[in-house]
Amino acid sequence: MVAKLTRLLEDYLAHGRSTPGAKQPNDVNLAITKKSSPAPK
């Protein structure tokens, strides 16, 4: 399920939209995955 939703989100970002229509530019750069940070001590 997570993989399916991730692919859907990647498609939305690639096309700049989640609805039918022409490809749109994104207003900002987005990253789907978050870089991990060290665990607090």
trRosetta pair geometry for C-beta under 8 A, 3 or more apart (Angstrom, degrees):
i j d omega theta_ij theta_ji phi_ij phi_ji
1 4 5.7 -54 -149 33 31 112
1 5 6.5 24 156 -12 65 107
2 5 5.9 -60 -148 41 31 107
2 6 6.1 35 153 -23 66 108
3 6 5.6 -53 -145 35 30 114
3 7 6.5 32 156 -19 64 103
4 7 6.0 -54 -152 34 29 109
4 8 6.5 30 150 -19 62 107
5 8 5.4 -52 -148 36 35 115
5 9 6.3 36 153 -18 66 104
6 9 5.8 -55 -149 38 31 110
6 10 6.3 34 152 -20 65 105
6 32 6.5 102 -152 165 87 141
7 10 5.5 -52 -146 36 32 114
7 11 6.4 36 153 -21 64 104
8 11 5.7 -53 -152 34 31 113
8 12 6.6 34 149 -20 63 103
9 12 5.5 -49 -149 33 35 114
9 13 6.4 33 153 -16 66 104
9 32 5.8 126 116 -121 126 122
10 13 5.8 -56 -149 39 31 110
10 14 6.2 32 153 -22 66 108
10 32 6.3 -41 -77 -50 79 157
11 14 5.6 -53 -143 36 31 112
11 15 6.2 7 164 1 65 112
12 15 6.4 -73 -145 50 24 93
12 16 7.9 -150 166 30 55 4
12 17 6.8 -114 -153 97 71 21
12 18 4.7 -3 -121 -81 115 84
13 16 7.5 31 -169 -72 28 39
13 26 6.6 7 -157 -76 69 142
13 30 6.0 -125 -123 69 124 117
13 32 7.0 -117 -18 -58 155 106
15 23 5.0 -111 -151 -120 68 80
15 24 7.1 52 149 30 62 71
16 23 5.8 92 29 -179 112 65
16 24 3.4 -142 114 77 129 74
16 25 5.6 73 -108 58 153 3
16 26 5.1 -141 -113 -59 89 65
17 21 6.2 -38 103 62 164 106
17 23 7.5 -164 16 -137 107 36
17 24 5.0 81 -38 23 108 120
21 24 7.6 25 105 -34 111 106
26 29 7.0 107 102 -88 131 35
26 30 6.7 -115 -180 4 150 102
31 34 7.2 120 109 -85 114 44
